[in-house]
Amino acid sequence: MKKFRNLVIGGIETKVLLLVVLCIVVCLGASSLYAIWQNQLLTEVTEQNIGKQEQSITENVSAVSVEVISQLLTRSNASETAMAEKMFSAAANHVDYVADLAAALLADPGSHSPAPYEGPDAAQDGTWMVKAVYAPETDPADPAVTERAGLFANLSDMILPLCQKYGAPHIYIGLKEGVFLTFSDTSSSWIVDGKQRVYDPRTRIWYTQAAEAGHTIFTEGEFDANTGSYCVECATPVYGPEGTLEAVVGTDIYLNDMLATMQSAVLEGESQILVGREGQIVLTTGGNGQNLGESIWGKNLEEMGEALLNQAADEARKEGSSSFRLGQMSGEGVYTEASRIPSTGWVLISLYNQKNAEQSKNLLLARCQEIQGETVELYQSQMKYLNRRVILLNVVTVLGLLVLAFLLGKRIVRPLNRIARRIADLGEENLEFKMEQEFHTGDEIQVLAESFADLSHKTVEYIDQVRTVTAEKERIGTELSMATTIQEGMLPHIVPAFPDRKDFDIIGSMDPAKEVGGDFYDYFLIDQDHLGIVIADVSGKGVPGALFMMASKIILQSVAMLGGSPAEVLTKANEAVCSNNEAEMFVTVWIGVLELSTGKLVAANAGHEYPTLRRGSGKFELYRDRHGFVIGGMPGVKYRQYELQLQPGDKLFIYTDGVPEATNSEQEMFGTDRMLQALNSDPSATPMELLQNVHRAVDDFVKDAEQFDDLTMVCMEYKGSRNE
């Protein structure tokens, strides 16, 4: 609340005023609704008449427009399909004609002497001639190759006039020997840095598809190896007298040429999409606002995600043509018509934007709406004068009611203000609110004051209790801090652990999740030639886990110092723990005894994590040893041990599950893969540096997420016998 002079903004006075204002608003709103209803009655007749006119315009003009567009689009699509069919048929006739000539040569090769041919020469650009390009492994000097190419070069007398007189851009023949004969007037594109390019026709799509099909084919489109232009290729195979494939004849249909031909007859506002047999978009023409252009050449029709186009293409493939229809494309209405091109099996889809077809209807509707707007504007101007008079009367009424509400609010709020002042005076010396005579109003204000008095009394009692609890919590915190210090003192913490020993280096660390942890580790000399290593994880956390940890550590170390094998140590420790385990807690343990003179490591695993080893100059890897049952889980368990032979420079890294199970804010675990990655980031580092690398990797992964488990690690490097 805010106070402005004698008025409390946000208080009860304000709320009383707001209640009065609300009542006024409701009344005014009711009268306004009544006036609006009357206004609507006066305008409905005009709106209904104009609405009928709009409906009539829409129905009649739309029907005529659709019929006209249907006829025009059908004729246009049929014309474009015929033009495309003529172009493809001409290309097919050219290659079939040349293929027949080539087959005749092969049927009687002895009657034809090898004709001359040349390699590409930039100086001969513009001269129609036959040129030879070779595959990388084809030897141009090979007599068999030159004889074969010279035989097919005899076709130049028929092919070159065909290209010059009938508009074929060029015709080429790919021989099975890896020779590519091109009959064209272009040579410079085959020369790069002064050297002739290599080209293997047998690997091109037009060659492989024609050879596989066994008849004349059209490719779905590819980039021409010579010009780099996107084109469609027509090709047909040539077979010898024995029926073996000898060559493939082909020609190019450049999409830019096809585009110019098709656009010469396209309707204004019409677009077209030429779709291959497998749904590949070969060509687009025109423009209808649907964002069609060369950017979609070569893409598959399904990639556009337009159901209208897919439906039209499928129907045309099956029936030869699709029915005229209206659908949605890119969020806009589009009319479509589609036809199949017989020679290729491709589909030509014509599209026309619905907006263009409805321009006349929209013009009429706009004029109709303009007339309606003028009528409404005239009516509204006549109503403004009356509205001003009504507003003036309402303002006078509102001011009078607000004055009455202000006086009534003052009378109600006075006791509440006194209650507020008494509450504000409460402090350390005066903590309790008490009832006064002025608060006995016999209404909700008295109930409020009594509630404050009762709450104040209970608060004083609660503060006394909080002080007692706080003192007890501070005492417990002090004891936990001492327990942390004691626990840290029980773990090996001297660095280096054995400064007089040069045959090994070992170090460990534990980062508890709470004040005290349930993990522990230890390493100690059983005698001068045997090093004991232990790491364990107690099932509990906090103080119970710490107590169980200390008991387990003492038992394991005591049994190990008696000189038994790791398996015997675990067996005896399990019996000792199970004999008095009323809390039903357990501990996972990995224990190993390293014979320092030989490097032999004898170890046993009681349900603990897999150790990791680094052999020589290699990388750290998990050693998947056999696990026994946990310590304290069940009496009478017998444990097995295994042996590892360590060589100087080998390193051992053991850890508790707090490392791989460290979790970030996305509930993703650190895992053993990231742990191995951290170790192998610098596998030749010292044991202390390796622990730091892993700890740093865990911190970077977890970041600000809360630590739920103890983080314990031990790393040992075997350096060899002291006598070496």
BELGI-V980502 format. One record per backbone hydrogen bond with DSSP energy under -0.5 kcal/mol. CO is the residue of the C=O (numbers start at 1). NH is the residue of the N-H. If there is no record, write none. Layout:
# BELGI-V980502
CO;NH
CO;NH
This chain:
# BELGI-V980502
2;9
3;5
4;7
6;8
7;4
7;9
8;11
8;14
9;2
11;15
12;16
13;17
14;18
15;19
16;20
17;21
18;22
19;23
20;24
21;25
22;26
23;27
24;28
25;29
26;30
27;31
28;32
29;33
30;34
31;35
32;36
33;37
34;38
35;39
36;40
37;41
38;42
39;43
40;44
41;45
43;47
44;48
45;49
46;50
47;51
48;52
49;53
50;54
51;55
52;56
53;57
54;58
55;59
56;60
57;61
57;62
58;62
59;63
60;64
61;65
62;66
63;67
64;68
65;69
66;70
67;71
68;72
69;73
70;74
71;75
72;76
73;77
74;78
75;79
76;80
77;81
78;82
79;83
80;84
81;85
82;86
83;87
84;88
85;89
86;90
87;91
88;92
89;93
90;94
91;95
92;96
93;97
94;98
95;99
96;100
97;101
98;102
99;103
100;104
101;105
102;106
103;107
104;108
105;108
106;109
108;111
109;112
118;132
121;124
122;125
124;127
126;128
129;184
130;118
131;182
133;180
134;199
135;138
138;140
139;142
142;145
142;146
143;147
144;148
145;149
146;150
147;151
148;152
149;153
150;115
150;154
151;154
152;155
153;156
154;157
155;158
155;159
156;160
158;162
159;163
160;164
161;165
162;166
162;168
163;167
170;252
171;183
172;250
173;175
173;181
174;248
175;178
178;135
179;175
179;181
180;133
180;182
181;173
182;131
182;184
183;171
184;129
185;126
187;190
188;191
190;192
190;197
192;195
195;192
199;201
200;203
201;204
204;208
205;209
206;210
207;211
208;212
209;213
210;214
217;235
222;231
224;228
229;224
230;255
231;222
232;253
233;219
234;251
235;217
236;249
238;246
238;247
240;243
244;240
246;176
247;238
248;174
249;236
250;172
251;234
252;254
253;232
254;258
255;259
256;260
257;261
258;262
259;263
260;264
262;265
263;266
267;270
269;353
270;287
271;351
272;285
273;275
273;349
274;282
274;283
275;347
276;279
279;301
280;276
280;282
281;298
283;274
285;272
293;296
294;297
296;299
299;281
300;303
300;304
301;304
301;306
302;305
305;307
306;310
307;311
308;312
309;313
310;314
311;315
312;316
313;317
314;318
315;319
316;320
320;340
325;336
327;334
328;308
329;332
332;329
333;354
334;327
335;352
336;325
337;350
338;322
339;348
340;342
341;344
341;345
346;341
347;275
347;349
348;339
348;350
349;273
350;337
351;271
352;335
353;356
353;357
354;358
356;359
358;362
359;363
360;364
361;365
362;366
363;367
364;368
365;369
366;370
367;371
368;372
369;373
370;374
371;375
372;376
373;377
374;378
375;379
376;380
377;381
378;382
379;383
380;384
381;385
382;386
383;387
384;388
385;389
386;390
387;391
388;392
389;393
390;394
391;395
392;396
393;397
394;398
395;399
396;400
397;401
398;402
399;403
400;404
401;405
402;406
403;407
404;408
405;409
406;410
407;411
408;412
409;413
410;414
412;416
413;417
414;418
415;419
416;420
417;421
418;422
419;423
420;424
421;425
423;426
430;427
436;439
437;440
439;441
443;446
443;447
444;448
445;449
446;450
447;451
448;452
449;453
450;454
451;455
452;456
453;457
454;458
455;459
456;460
457;461
458;462
459;463
460;464
461;465
462;466
463;467
464;468
465;469
466;470
467;471
468;472
469;473
470;474
471;475
472;476
473;477
474;478
475;479
476;480
477;481
478;482
479;483
480;484
481;485
482;486
483;487
484;488
485;489
486;490
487;490
487;491
496;499
498;501
500;502
503;719
503;720
505;717
506;497
507;715
509;713
510;512
511;711
516;542
518;538
520;536
522;534
524;526
524;532
527;530
529;596
529;597
530;526
530;527
530;532
531;594
532;524
533;592
534;522
535;590
536;520
537;588
541;545
542;546
543;547
544;548
545;549
546;550
547;551
548;552
549;553
550;554
551;555
552;556
553;557
554;558
555;559
556;560
557;561
558;562
559;562
559;564
560;563
565;569
566;570
567;571
568;572
569;573
570;574
571;575
572;576
573;577
574;578
575;579
577;580
578;581
581;584
586;539
587;631
588;537
589;606
590;535
591;604
592;533
593;595
593;602
594;531
594;596
595;598
595;599
595;600
599;646
600;595
600;602
601;603
601;644
602;593
603;642
604;591
605;607
605;628
606;589
611;623
612;653
613;621
614;616
614;651
615;618
619;615
621;613
622;624
623;611
623;625
628;607
630;633
631;587
634;637
640;605
642;603
644;601
644;646
647;650
650;718
651;614
652;716
653;612
654;714
656;659
657;661
659;662
660;671
662;670
664;667
668;664
670;674
671;675
672;676
673;677
674;678
675;679
676;680
677;681
678;681
679;682
680;683
682;685
686;690
687;691
688;692
689;693
690;694
691;695
692;696
693;697
694;698
695;699
696;700
697;701
698;702
699;703
702;705
706;708
710;712
711;511
712;656
713;509
714;654
715;507
716;652
717;505
717;719
718;649
721;724
